[in-house]
Amino acid sequence: MSFDLDQQADPALHVDQLKRFMEVSQGRAVAIGNVDATKFERSSKEAMVADVRRCIDTAARQSAFILSTSCEIPPRSEPEIVQWFMDAAREYGRYERIFDGAEPATPRV
C-alpha cells in the first residue's frame, strides 16, 4: 500500500502530510519522504536544514523512517542545495540523536 505525501504548494492549504501519516499509521508503516523536491532548485541552507529536521523529528522515532524527497530531485537542482540536504541528513539523522536525544555538537545552519 502506498500513500502520496506531497506537500501542497499553496501555504493556505498546508497540512504537514508526514505528521498526519504518522498519527494515522501509529508506527505500523514505513514512512519515506518528505522534503519538498521543489526546494532543490531554490532554497536557503536554513530552509533545507529546517525541512530535513522537520521530517526526521516527525517520523524517525515512530517508524522505520527513510528520509527522502517528496518525489525525484528536479534536473535543474542546484548541487550545493543537494549537498545541504545530505549534510543535514548526516548531522540530524544519527541514531544517537534520534533515540538518545543528543543534539549535534555544532549545529550547521
MODELLER restraints for C-alpha pairs under 7 A, 6 or more apart:
rsr = mdl.restraints
at = mdl.atoms
rsr.add(forms.Gaussian(group=physical.xy_distance, feature=features.Distance(at['CA:5:A'], at['CA:17:A']), mean=5.41, stdev=0.5))
rsr.add(forms.Gaussian(group=physical.xy_distance, feature=features.Distance(at['CA:5:A'], at['CA:18:A']), mean=6.35, stdev=0.5))
rsr.add(forms.Gaussian(group=physical.xy_distance, feature=features.Distance(at['CA:5:A'], at['CA:34:A']), mean=6.90, stdev=0.5))
rsr.add(forms.Gaussian(group=physical.xy_distance, feature=features.Distance(at['CA:5:A'], at['CA:70:A']), mean=6.92, stdev=0.5))
rsr.add(forms.Gaussian(group=physical.xy_distance, feature=features.Distance(at['CA:6:A'], at['CA:70:A']), mean=5.52, stdev=0.5))
rsr.add(forms.Gaussian(group=physical.xy_distance, feature=features.Distance(at['CA:7:A'], at['CA:14:A']), mean=6.96, stdev=0.5))
rsr.add(forms.Gaussian(group=physical.xy_distance, feature=features.Distance(at['CA:7:A'], at['CA:16:A']), mean=6.98, stdev=0.5))
rsr.add(forms.Gaussian(group=physical.xy_distance, feature=features.Distance(at['CA:7:A'], at['CA:17:A']), mean=6.54, stdev=0.5))
rsr.add(forms.Gaussian(group=physical.xy_distance, feature=features.Distance(at['CA:7:A'], at['CA:36:A']), mean=6.76, stdev=0.5))
rsr.add(forms.Gaussian(group=physical.xy_distance, feature=features.Distance(at['CA:8:A'], at['CA:14:A']), mean=5.64, stdev=0.5))
rsr.add(forms.Gaussian(group=physical.xy_distance, feature=features.Distance(at['CA:18:A'], at['CA:34:A']), mean=6.74, stdev=0.5))
rsr.add(forms.Gaussian(group=physical.xy_distance, feature=features.Distance(at['CA:19:A'], at['CA:58:A']), mean=5.92, stdev=0.5))
rsr.add(forms.Gaussian(group=physical.xy_distance, feature=features.Distance(at['CA:22:A'], at['CA:59:A']), mean=6.49, stdev=0.5))
rsr.add(forms.Gaussian(group=physical.xy_distance, feature=features.Distance(at['CA:27:A'], at['CA:62:A']), mean=5.11, stdev=0.5))
rsr.add(forms.Gaussian(group=physical.xy_distance, feature=features.Distance(at['CA:27:A'], at['CA:63:A']), mean=4.82, stdev=0.5))
rsr.add(forms.Gaussian(group=physical.xy_distance, feature=features.Distance(at['CA:29:A'], at['CA:63:A']), mean=6.54, stdev=0.5))
rsr.add(forms.Gaussian(group=physical.xy_distance, feature=features.Distance(at['CA:30:A'], at['CA:63:A']), mean=5.66, stdev=0.5))
rsr.add(forms.Gaussian(group=physical.xy_distance, feature=features.Distance(at['CA:30:A'], at['CA:64:A']), mean=5.08, stdev=0.5))
rsr.add(forms.Gaussian(group=physical.xy_distance, feature=features.Distance(at['CA:30:A'], at['CA:65:A']), mean=5.70, stdev=0.5))
rsr.add(forms.Gaussian(group=physical.xy_distance, feature=features.Distance(at['CA:31:A'], at['CA:63:A']), mean=6.70, stdev=0.5))
rsr.add(forms.Gaussian(group=physical.xy_distance, feature=features.Distance(at['CA:31:A'], at['CA:64:A']), mean=6.80, stdev=0.5))
rsr.add(forms.Gaussian(group=physical.xy_distance, feature=features.Distance(at['CA:31:A'], at['CA:65:A']), mean=4.99, stdev=0.5))
rsr.add(forms.Gaussian(group=physical.xy_distance, feature=features.Distance(at['CA:31:A'], at['CA:66:A']), mean=6.26, stdev=0.5))
rsr.add(forms.Gaussian(group=physical.xy_distance, feature=features.Distance(at['CA:32:A'], at['CA:65:A']), mean=5.98, stdev=0.5))
rsr.add(forms.Gaussian(group=physical.xy_distance, feature=features.Distance(at['CA:32:A'], at['CA:66:A']), mean=4.66, stdev=0.5))
rsr.add(forms.Gaussian(group=physical.xy_distance, feature=features.Distance(at['CA:32:A'], at['CA:67:A']), mean=5.82, stdev=0.5))
rsr.add(forms.Gaussian(group=physical.xy_distance, feature=features.Distance(at['CA:32:A'], at['CA:68:A']), mean=6.05, stdev=0.5))
rsr.add(forms.Gaussian(group=physical.xy_distance, feature=features.Distance(at['CA:33:A'], at['CA:66:A']), mean=6.53, stdev=0.5))
rsr.add(forms.Gaussian(group=physical.xy_distance, feature=features.Distance(at['CA:33:A'], at['CA:67:A']), mean=5.13, stdev=0.5))
rsr.add(forms.Gaussian(group=physical.xy_distance, feature=features.Distance(at['CA:33:A'], at['CA:68:A']), mean=4.19, stdev=0.5))
rsr.add(forms.Gaussian(group=physical.xy_distance, feature=features.Distance(at['CA:33:A'], at['CA:69:A']), mean=5.08, stdev=0.5))
rsr.add(forms.Gaussian(group=physical.xy_distance, feature=features.Distance(at['CA:33:A'], at['CA:70:A']), mean=5.37, stdev=0.5))
rsr.add(forms.Gaussian(group=physical.xy_distance, feature=features.Distance(at['CA:34:A'], at['CA:55:A']), mean=6.36, stdev=0.5))
rsr.add(forms.Gaussian(group=physical.xy_distance, feature=features.Distance(at['CA:34:A'], at['CA:67:A']), mean=6.85, stdev=0.5))
rsr.add(forms.Gaussian(group=physical.xy_distance, feature=features.Distance(at['CA:34:A'], at['CA:68:A']), mean=5.80, stdev=0.5))
rsr.add(forms.Gaussian(group=physical.xy_distance, feature=features.Distance(at['CA:34:A'], at['CA:69:A']), mean=5.08, stdev=0.5))
rsr.add(forms.Gaussian(group=physical.xy_distance, feature=features.Distance(at['CA:34:A'], at['CA:70:A']), mean=4.60, stdev=0.5))
rsr.add(forms.Gaussian(group=physical.xy_distance, feature=features.Distance(at['CA:35:A'], at['CA:51:A']), mean=6.01, stdev=0.5))
rsr.add(forms.Gaussian(group=physical.xy_distance, feature=features.Distance(at['CA:35:A'], at['CA:52:A']), mean=6.38, stdev=0.5))
rsr.add(forms.Gaussian(group=physical.xy_distance, feature=features.Distance(at['CA:35:A'], at['CA:68:A']), mean=6.32, stdev=0.5))
rsr.add(forms.Gaussian(group=physical.xy_distance, feature=features.Distance(at['CA:35:A'], at['CA:69:A']), mean=4.49, stdev=0.5))
rsr.add(forms.Gaussian(group=physical.xy_distance, feature=features.Distance(at['CA:35:A'], at['CA:70:A']), mean=5.47, stdev=0.5))
rsr.add(forms.Gaussian(group=physical.xy_distance, feature=features.Distance(at['CA:36:A'], at['CA:69:A']), mean=5.94, stdev=0.5))
rsr.add(forms.Gaussian(group=physical.xy_distance, feature=features.Distance(at['CA:36:A'], at['CA:70:A']), mean=5.23, stdev=0.5))
rsr.add(forms.Gaussian(group=physical.xy_distance, feature=features.Distance(at['CA:37:A'], at['CA:69:A']), mean=5.42, stdev=0.5))
rsr.add(forms.Gaussian(group=physical.xy_distance, feature=features.Distance(at['CA:37:A'], at['CA:70:A']), mean=5.53, stdev=0.5))
rsr.add(forms.Gaussian(group=physical.xy_distance, feature=features.Distance(at['CA:37:A'], at['CA:71:A']), mean=6.06, stdev=0.5))
rsr.add(forms.Gaussian(group=physical.xy_distance, feature=features.Distance(at['CA:37:A'], at['CA:72:A']), mean=6.76, stdev=0.5))
rsr.add(forms.Gaussian(group=physical.xy_distance, feature=features.Distance(at['CA:37:A'], at['CA:73:A']), mean=5.59, stdev=0.5))
rsr.add(forms.Gaussian(group=physical.xy_distance, feature=features.Distance(at['CA:37:A'], at['CA:74:A']), mean=6.93, stdev=0.5))
rsr.add(forms.Gaussian(group=physical.xy_distance, feature=features.Distance(at['CA:40:A'], at['CA:73:A']), mean=6.79, stdev=0.5))
rsr.add(forms.Gaussian(group=physical.xy_distance, feature=features.Distance(at['CA:40:A'], at['CA:77:A']), mean=5.00, stdev=0.5))
rsr.add(forms.Gaussian(group=physical.xy_distance, feature=features.Distance(at['CA:40:A'], at['CA:78:A']), mean=6.19, stdev=0.5))
rsr.add(forms.Gaussian(group=physical.xy_distance, feature=features.Distance(at['CA:40:A'], at['CA:81:A']), mean=5.70, stdev=0.5))
rsr.add(forms.Gaussian(group=physical.xy_distance, feature=features.Distance(at['CA:40:A'], at['CA:82:A']), mean=6.35, stdev=0.5))
rsr.add(forms.Gaussian(group=physical.xy_distance, feature=features.Distance(at['CA:41:A'], at['CA:76:A']), mean=6.22, stdev=0.5))
rsr.add(forms.Gaussian(group=physical.xy_distance, feature=features.Distance(at['CA:41:A'], at['CA:77:A']), mean=4.31, stdev=0.5))
rsr.add(forms.Gaussian(group=physical.xy_distance, feature=features.Distance(at['CA:41:A'], at['CA:78:A']), mean=5.56, stdev=0.5))
rsr.add(forms.Gaussian(group=physical.xy_distance, feature=features.Distance(at['CA:45:A'], at['CA:84:A']), mean=6.30, stdev=0.5))
rsr.add(forms.Gaussian(group=physical.xy_distance, feature=features.Distance(at['CA:45:A'], at['CA:109:A']), mean=6.41, stdev=0.5))
rsr.add(forms.Gaussian(group=physical.xy_distance, feature=features.Distance(at['CA:46:A'], at['CA:109:A']), mean=5.27, stdev=0.5))
rsr.add(forms.Gaussian(group=physical.xy_distance, feature=features.Distance(at['CA:48:A'], at['CA:84:A']), mean=6.82, stdev=0.5))
rsr.add(forms.Gaussian(group=physical.xy_distance, feature=features.Distance(at['CA:48:A'], at['CA:85:A']), mean=6.27, stdev=0.5))
rsr.add(forms.Gaussian(group=physical.xy_distance, feature=features.Distance(at['CA:49:A'], at['CA:85:A']), mean=6.74, stdev=0.5))
rsr.add(forms.Gaussian(group=physical.xy_distance, feature=features.Distance(at['CA:49:A'], at['CA:88:A']), mean=5.58, stdev=0.5))
rsr.add(forms.Gaussian(group=physical.xy_distance, feature=features.Distance(at['CA:49:A'], at['CA:109:A']), mean=6.68, stdev=0.5))
rsr.add(forms.Gaussian(group=physical.xy_distance, feature=features.Distance(at['CA:52:A'], at['CA:85:A']), mean=6.95, stdev=0.5))
rsr.add(forms.Gaussian(group=physical.xy_distance, feature=features.Distance(at['CA:52:A'], at['CA:88:A']), mean=6.48, stdev=0.5))
rsr.add(forms.Gaussian(group=physical.xy_distance, feature=features.Distance(at['CA:52:A'], at['CA:89:A']), mean=6.56, stdev=0.5))
rsr.add(forms.Gaussian(group=physical.xy_distance, feature=features.Distance(at['CA:53:A'], at['CA:92:A']), mean=6.53, stdev=0.5))
rsr.add(forms.Gaussian(group=physical.xy_distance, feature=features.Distance(at['CA:56:A'], at['CA:93:A']), mean=6.52, stdev=0.5))
rsr.add(forms.Gaussian(group=physical.xy_distance, feature=features.Distance(at['CA:59:A'], at['CA:65:A']), mean=6.16, stdev=0.5))
rsr.add(forms.Gaussian(group=physical.xy_distance, feature=features.Distance(at['CA:60:A'], at['CA:98:A']), mean=6.92, stdev=0.5))
rsr.add(forms.Gaussian(group=physical.xy_distance, feature=features.Distance(at['CA:61:A'], at['CA:98:A']), mean=6.52, stdev=0.5))
rsr.add(forms.Gaussian(group=physical.xy_distance, feature=features.Distance(at['CA:61:A'], at['CA:99:A']), mean=6.85, stdev=0.5))
rsr.add(forms.Gaussian(group=physical.xy_distance, feature=features.Distance(at['CA:91:A'], at['CA:104:A']), mean=6.62, stdev=0.5))
rsr.add(forms.Gaussian(group=physical.xy_distance, feature=features.Distance(at['CA:96:A'], at['CA:102:A']), mean=6.18, stdev=0.5))
rsr.add(forms.Gaussian(group=physical.xy_distance, feature=features.Distance(at['CA:97:A'], at['CA:103:A']), mean=5.71, stdev=0.5))
